Amino acid sequence: MPRYRYKCAECDHQVTIFHLISEAAPACPACEQLDVLIKQLSTPYFKRNNQQTQKVGEITKEFIEKNKEVLEEEKAKREDYDPT
């Protein structure tokens, strides 16, 4: 869901609000007036619900371990493999 920065035309309160682009701006949280928030220019930011719980390093280590197992299985299949 995108983040939008607004500034109130009445009280100059600045606020960051997460909502869909199709949704109208809500009332000002400071003065509670409707239709007074003006969208400000800001950098894009998206809040995602499916946040990754594992760190990249953990995922990489897990991937390496799985591939080591596959490699060992493939080495065992080879008849002419000499580990020395």
SVG drawing of the C-alpha trace seen along z (x, -y; Angstrom):
<svg xmlns="http://www.w3.org/2000/svg" viewBox="-15 -28 59 75">
<polyline fill="none" stroke="black" stroke-width="0.4" points="0.0,0.0 1.5,-3.3 2.5,-6.1 1.4,-9.7 2.6,-12.8 0.0,-15.5 0.1,-19.1 -3.0,-20.7 -4.0,-24.0 -5.6,-25.2 -3.2,-24.3 0.0,-23.4 0.1,-20.0 2.2,-17.4 1.2,-13.8 2.1,-10.5 -0.9,-8.3 -1.0,-4.8 -4.0,-4.4 -4.8,-3.3 -4.5,-5.8 -8.2,-5.5 -9.1,-6.5 -9.7,-10.1 -7.5,-11.9 -8.9,-11.6 -9.6,-14.5 -6.7,-16.3 -5.7,-14.4 -4.8,-17.7 -7.8,-20.0 -10.2,-17.2 -11.4,-19.3 -12.3,-17.6 -10.8,-18.4 -7.9,-20.5 -5.1,-18.0 -2.8,-18.8 -0.6,-16.0 3.1,-16.8 5.8,-15.6 7.7,-12.6 9.7,-9.6 7.8,-6.4 7.4,-3.9 5.3,-0.8 4.4,1.0 4.2,4.7 2.2,7.3 4.4,10.3 7.5,9.3 10.4,11.7 11.1,13.3 14.5,14.8 17.6,12.8 19.3,13.0 22.4,14.7 20.2,17.4 18.5,18.1 21.9,18.2 23.4,20.7 20.3,22.9 20.6,22.9 24.3,23.7 23.6,26.7 20.9,28.1 23.1,27.8 26.0,29.5 23.6,32.4 22.7,32.6 26.3,32.5 27.2,35.3 24.3,37.4 25.5,36.8 29.1,37.7 27.9,40.9 26.2,41.8 29.3,41.4 31.1,44.7 34.4,43.2 34.6,40.7 37.8,40.8 37.7,38.4 41.6,38.4"/>
</svg>
